[in-house]
């Protein structure tokens, strides 16, 4: 292995190690390395709540669309006659 290949290998290993450290939240400090717990992102929490709400609404709409009860049919008939 010539010196150029060795330098390229060292740089590649260092880059891969830094990507792995970033993925797992390891931060280098003066006295070693610490793992930092990533806090919940407020935007992500808001989006999760919105998705949950939309799923609940879709479930209600699916239930209304597939409900074959006579009460629902009567409501549709009332709406037709009110026009």
Buried (B, 14 or more C-beta within 10 A) or exposed (E): EEEEEEEEEEEEEEEEEEEEBEEEEBEEEEEEEEEEEEEEEEEEEEEEEEEEEEEEEEEEEEEEEEEEEEEBEEEEEEEEEEE
